[in-house]
Amino acid sequence: MVERVLATEEALALINLLKDKHGPVMFHQSGGCCDGSSPMCYPEGDLLLGDQDVCLGEIGGAPFYMHKNQYDYWKHTQIILDVVAGRGGMFSLEGVEGKRFLTRSRAFTSEELRELGLI
């Protein structure tokens, strides 16, 4: 089965660190301006999800959601959660660690798009 969202080893290590400090976590990428276009990490349940939020899967045991409007642009790509040095969004848990999550992507192959029911 094709996974819609993956994480690098560095991202998984940071997720585990955050889970050790804060308990279960979740991710959301809204696609809004400023910090909204970055993946944000919250303690699970701290962000109220709506019917416009799509769960793309789990990474490191943490669910990853994206707003439907953003998903419509990204649905043909596999999301790869990564980490770089720097400050993340002000409400995202990783900010105090001196790191920030970011999304990279790759286009799905025609075969993967068929498997996902997108063509």
C-alpha positions in Angstrom: 0.0 0.0 0.0 1.2 3.5 -0.9 1.8 5.7 2.1 0.7 9.3 1.7 3.1 10.6 4.4 6.5 9.5 5.5 9.2 10.9 7.8 13.0 11.0 7.7 15.0 9.4 10.5 15.8 12.9 11.9 12.1 13.7 12.0 11.2 10.4 13.7 13.9 11.1 16.3 12.5 14.5 17.0 8.9 13.1 17.2 10.1 10.6 19.8 11.8 13.3 21.8 8.6 15.4 21.7 6.5 12.4 22.7 8.8 11.7 25.7 8.4 15.3 26.8 4.7 16.0 25.9 3.0 12.6 25.5 1.1 11.8 22.3 1.5 14.3 19.5 -0.2 15.1 16.2 0.6 17.1 13.1 -1.5 19.5 11.1 -0.7 21.5 7.9 -3.3 24.0 7.0 -1.9 25.7 4.0 -2.6 29.2 5.3 -0.2 32.1 5.2 2.8 32.4 7.4 3.2 29.5 9.8 0.0 27.8 8.5 1.9 26.5 5.5 4.4 24.6 7.7 3.6 21.3 9.5 2.7 22.1 13.1 3.2 19.6 15.9 0.8 19.8 18.8 0.0 17.7 21.9 -2.7 15.3 20.6 -6.1 16.8 21.2 -4.9 20.4 21.6 -6.0 21.3 18.0 -9.7 20.8 17.3 -10.1 19.2 13.9 -12.9 19.9 11.6 -14.7 18.1 8.8 -12.3 19.9 6.3 -9.2 18.1 7.8 -7.9 15.0 6.0 -5.8 12.4 7.8 -3.0 11.4 5.5 -1.6 8.7 7.8 0.7 8.4 10.8 4.4 9.0 11.2 6.2 7.8 14.4 2.8 7.0 15.8 1.5 10.6 15.3 -1.4 11.3 13.0 -0.7 13.8 10.2 -3.6 16.0 9.1 -3.9 18.5 6.3 -6.7 20.9 5.5 -8.7 19.8 2.5 -7.9 22.9 0.5 -4.2 22.2 0.9 -4.7 18.5 0.3 -6.4 19.2 -3.1 -3.0 20.7 -4.2 -0.8 18.0 -2.6 -2.9 14.8 -3.2 -0.7 13.8 -6.1 2.4 13.9 -4.0 3.9 11.9 -1.1 4.6 14.1 1.9 8.0 13.6 3.5 8.3 15.2 7.0 11.8 16.4 7.6 13.7 18.5 10.2 16.1 21.5 9.8 17.8 23.7 12.2 15.9 26.9 13.1 12.7 28.1 14.7 9.4 26.6 13.7 6.0 28.0 14.1 5.4 29.7 17.4 2.8 27.2 18.5 4.6 24.1 17.2 6.2 22.0 19.9 9.6 21.6 18.2 10.4 25.3 18.3 12.1 25.2 21.7 14.4 22.5 20.5 16.1 24.8 18.0 14.6 22.8 15.1 11.7 23.0 12.8 9.6 20.5 10.9 9.1 21.0 7.1 7.5 19.1 4.4 9.2 17.8 1.3 7.4 15.9 -1.4 7.7 13.7 -4.4 5.2 13.1 -7.1 3.5 9.8 -7.0 4.1 7.5 -10.0 1.2 6.6 -12.3 1.0 3.2 -10.7 0.8 4.7 -7.2 -1.9 7.2 -8.3 -4.0 4.3 -9.7 -3.5 2.4 -6.4 -4.7 5.5 -4.5 -7.7 5.9 -6.8 -6.6 9.2 -8.1 -6.6 8.2 -11.7 
